Amino acid sequence: MTAVINENTRKKYLALIHIQKARAALTDEEYTNFLLSTTGVDSASKIKTPEDFRRAISGLNKILIAKGLEPLERRRSKDDAFLNAIKTRANAVLGSGAEKRLSGFLNKMGKASLEDCSPHELRRVMGFITNIERKG
């Protein structure tokens, strides 16, 4: 399943990428070439998936480190920590089919990915995992 990113998170990723570009002092040509080789698009505004955003941010961090600069990271919120806890627990409880089962549950909720869920919806997902764990 290709995850779809919510607009608020997307804006934060775009801002971080543009800050990194400025700090790394990349020319437009260098930046475009970097994006093409990392994400397959020529503009950060065309990035659609969380995985591509993470690849771009990670790659820009490597450029910053190579230039002797401090890398930047997106600040992790309490919700991000909970989201990661859900993914970890789902993998432990659901096993190798975790992604498929979570995807099915999220589809029933009308969500494309965990990243699109509100804190309340994330608690619902955790409840789903807990129920499966109890049933064995």
BELQUIJO-V36779 format. One record per backbone hydrogen bond with DSSP energy under -0.5 kcal/mol. CO is the residue of the C=O (numbers start at 0). NH is the residue of the N-H. Records with the same first field share a line. If there is no record, write none. Layout:
CO->NH  NH
//
This chain:
0->2
5->9
6->10
7->11
8->12
9->13
10->14
11->15
12->16
13->17
14->18
15->19
16->20
17->21
18->22
19->23
20->24  25
21->24
26->30
27->31
28->32
29->33
30->34
31->35
32->36
33->37
34->38  39  40
35->39
42->45
43->46
47->4
48->52
49->53
50->54
51->55
52->56
53->57
54->58
55->59
56->60
57->61
58->62
59->63
60->64
61->65
62->66
63->68
64->67
74->76
76->80
77->81
78->82
79->83
80->84
81->85
82->86
83->87
84->88
85->89
86->90
87->91
88->92
89->93  94
90->94
93->96
94->97
96->100
97->101
98->102
99->103
100->104
101->105
102->106
103->107
104->108
105->109  110
106->109
112->115
113->116
117->121
118->122
119->123
120->124
121->125
122->126
123->127
124->128
125->129
126->130
127->131
128->132
129->133
130->134
131->135
//
